Amino acid sequence: MTDPVVLDHIKQTVENNDVVLYMKGTPTFPQCGFSSMATKILEITGVDFEAVNVLEDMAVREGIKDYAQWPTIPQLYIKGEFVGGSDIMREMFESGELKTLLSEKGLLNEK
């Protein structure tokens, strides 16, 4: 069971940032293919996002899995809600659903 302090920290991060990606590595240096793909998808959409490198803190790495009840990383959160991992992100991106969701949440700078 994850320490409640860690879960509270995750909750604060998710609720205080419009778009959060929990990933392995950083956007400039992703440490796995799935995190790399997730970062590229968000960069293509043009949305600003907060990236959390789970490799820097083992408690967060395990805690985020408990927080979302989702076993894998990366994990995407939009406006405090869990969206999914890299496969779901890819499917939503390819169908246009991700851009629609970001637009509906007022997060895209559309011209």
N, C-alpha and C positions, 0 to 999 in steps of 0.2 A: 504494500500500500504506500502510495506517495505521501510524503510529508505535506500536511495542510499548508505550511508556509510556502512551499514550492507551488502548490496548486493555486494559492492566492496570487502569487507573483505572475503565474501564467494568465490567470483570469484578468488581472490588472493590465497586462500587456495586450491581451486580445481586446479588451473593452476600451482601452485608451488610444488605440490606433485603428484607423479605418480598414487597412489591409495589412495582415500579418502573415508572413510565410515562415513557418518553422522548417528549417532545412539543415542539411549536412554541409557545412562550409559557409561561404559568403557569396553574395551575388557575383562578385568579381573573381572568386575562386571556389566554385562549388566542388564538393568532395564526393559526389556521386552523380551518376547520369540522371537519376530522377529529379534531384535537386536542381541540376543544370537545366533540364527541360522546364521545370516549374518556373525558374527565374526567367528564362527566355520568353515564356508565355506572358508573364506579367510585364516584362520590358516591352514586348510587342504591343500590348494593349495600351501602354503609355501611362499606366496607373502608378502612383507613388505607393511604395509599400515598405513596411518595416520587416527586415529579415532578422531572424534569431538563429544563430548558429548553435545547434544542439550539441555539437562536438566539444564546445567549450565548458559544458556543465552536464555531467552525467545525470544529476537529479532532474534537470529540465528535460533531458533526452528521454528519460523514462516517464517523467511526470506528464509530458504532453500526450503520451499514449493513453494514460489513465484519464486525463482531462477530457479528451474527445471520445474515449472508448474506441480508438482507431489505432491499429497496431503498427502502422508504418509512418515513415517520414519521407518526404515532406508533407506538411499539412497547411492548408490555406484557410484563413479566417477573413471574412468580410463583414464589417460592421458588427463584430462580436459573435458572428455565427460561423460554425464550422462548415466549410464547403466540401472539402475532400482532399484526396492526395493527388499525385501527379497524373494518374490515369483518368480520374474524374476531371481534373483541370484540362487535360488534353481534349477529352470528349466535349467538354463545354466550350472550349476555345474553337474547336473545329466546327461545331454546330452554330456558333455565334451566341450561344447562351451566356457565356462568361461576359462578353462585352455588353450584352443586354442587362445582365445583373449589375455590373459596375455602373452602367449608365443610369439604371433605375435608382441606385443608391446615391447618385450624384457625385460619383468619383472620377468620371472621365472629363477631361477638358476638351469637349467636342467643339469643333468649329463649324 
